[in-house]
Amino acid sequence: MTRINDKIDIKSLLPEELSALLKEMGQPGYRAGQLFSWLSGGCGDWEEMTNLPKTLRTALSESSHLYAPKVLRRQESAQDGTIKFLWELYDGNAVETVVMRYHYGNTVCISSQVGCAQGCAFCASAIGGKIRDLTASEMLDEVIWSEKESGLPVGHIVLMGIGEPLDNFDNVMRFLELVNHPRGRNIGMRHISLSTCGILERFDDLAERDLQLTLSVSLHAPDDETRSRLMPANRGRGVDELFRKCGEYYRRTGRRISFEYAMIDGVNDSPEQAELLARRVKPLGAHVNLIPLNHVDERRFEPSSPESLRRFTEILTKNGVNVTVRRRLGSDVDASCGQLRRKTVRETK
Ligand code: SAH
């Protein structure tokens, strides 16, 4: 059971765990359902839970931590309606959530950690390192509060914000259980994507859970030299081992993997790299998602030219690889990982 400031992190409990807790407090069985409804609805104040007796509310407020994130900043894209929130957490830290409008429905992109320990050379989230993991309840709050504040019902979730989800495995798994719960937000696993830089030690644990979610692997280069230069997570693991583990995951779960590939000018966008990439992903029947690099002030990389992007895509397609080029939503609101938090940290220092 997660504890925050020595109190029970109540919003991270599943209905059966709430039942056990309330039973210990001498409460009737139906109270757990009432409490779970309040919590999964985002309620951050015991006083609002008016169908619970006052004595119970007081007892819970003494034993349990309850918090609702506050909006520090909100930016809305004039181009495509993408909304980005910067939230203040209970301890004064801040994380970002982005709400994107796609033709198939609204998608929320959530953060899993405050900062990130992975150190990818092109990513804004890595600057300043990892401060701490988010709790399951904080990730759930990102979904609930983005929906409340934007007024947009959310049907899809991507774990592609700040942080490395597989480096916060237990909390992320619990968050998935909570958000997927039929009596909670009830968001289907098929509507959830989890993105990782490739923490291979966790692939078996994830496969074991046999979740119907989509695993996205941030590849960004098909060769060790480039990948290790861009992504420290590749060092000591290597691209061969990454693909071996991806193959295993695919065979065990039957779920196709999606590879993310940020196109960086003169670094990973050569025709040879496209050929190698095609050879690597083909046996996995995997999907490749090309993302024109988002410019980050502190980073020296630039996006590939439209011409390189076109040539790269053509080579993949010619080799029978299923490829899409991601639309850049919210580029006028710093909507790439960690940029808004970064900017705010910079401005207030
Ligand atoms: N840590 C996880 C999830 C967070 S990042 C992971 O690495 O997958 C979500 C995606 O955005 C990753 O594919 C990441 O590599 C990519 N990304 C980070 N900075 C970017 C930038 N400046 N431009 C384009 N994509 C970027």
Residues whose N, C-alpha, C, O or C-beta is under 5 A from the ligand:
A	BS01	SAH	F122 C123 A124 L159 M160 G161 G163 E164 P165 S195 T196 C197 S218 E260 A262 I291 P292 L293 N294 V296 S336 C337
